[in-house]
Amino acid sequence: MILVKLVHMANTARDAEGLSYADIGARFGVSRTHVRALLRDAERNADVSVSGRGGKFVELRPLNPAGV
């Protein structure tokens, strides 16, 4: 659930520059390191794509129905 909310926040940010790990961490009361680790793991699993300096742009990746 946290991951889905993070992606939603990043995609609806009013700031054209997106949200930084620190912004997201402050919103949830966790460290930016925790946010970075969460998104890094999700990216490794091909759940999201993170780009931009400081991971400012987060995009959900399509589900693979084959599970591969």
C-alpha positions in Angstrom: 0.0 0.0 0.0 2.8 2.4 0.8 4.4 1.8 -2.6 1.1 2.5 -4.4 0.7 5.7 -2.5 4.3 6.8 -3.2 3.8 6.3 -6.9 0.5 8.1 -6.8 2.1 11.1 -4.9 5.0 11.2 -7.4 2.7 11.2 -10.4 0.4 13.9 -9.1 3.0 16.3 -7.6 2.2 19.9 -8.4 5.8 20.6 -8.7 7.0 19.9 -12.2 10.3 18.6 -10.7 8.4 15.8 -8.9 8.8 14.6 -5.3 12.2 13.8 -3.8 12.8 10.8 -1.4 13.0 13.4 1.4 9.6 14.8 0.5 8.0 11.4 0.5 9.7 10.4 3.7 8.5 13.5 5.5 5.0 12.8 4.4 5.1 9.2 5.9 7.3 10.0 8.8 10.2 7.8 7.6 13.7 8.5 6.4 14.6 9.2 2.8 16.9 6.1 3.1 13.8 4.0 3.8 12.0 5.4 0.8 15.0 4.9 -1.5 15.3 1.3 -0.3 11.6 0.6 -0.9 11.7 2.0 -4.4 15.0 0.4 -5.2 13.5 -3.0 -4.3 10.4 -2.3 -6.3 12.5 -1.3 -9.3 14.5 -4.5 -9.0 11.2 -6.5 -9.1 10.2 -4.5 -12.2 7.2 -3.0 -10.3 8.3 0.6 -10.9 10.7 2.7 -12.9 12.5 5.4 -11.0 14.3 8.2 -12.8 15.6 11.7 -12.2 18.2 12.9 -9.7 17.1 11.7 -6.3 14.4 9.4 -7.7 12.1 12.3 -8.4 10.0 10.5 -11.0 8.4 7.2 -10.2 6.3 5.3 -12.7 4.3 2.1 -12.2 5.3 -0.6 -14.7 2.7 -2.9 -16.2 2.1 -6.2 -14.5 3.4 -9.2 -16.2 0.5 -11.7 -16.3 2.9 -14.6 -16.9 4.7 -13.8 -13.7 8.1 -13.8 -15.4 
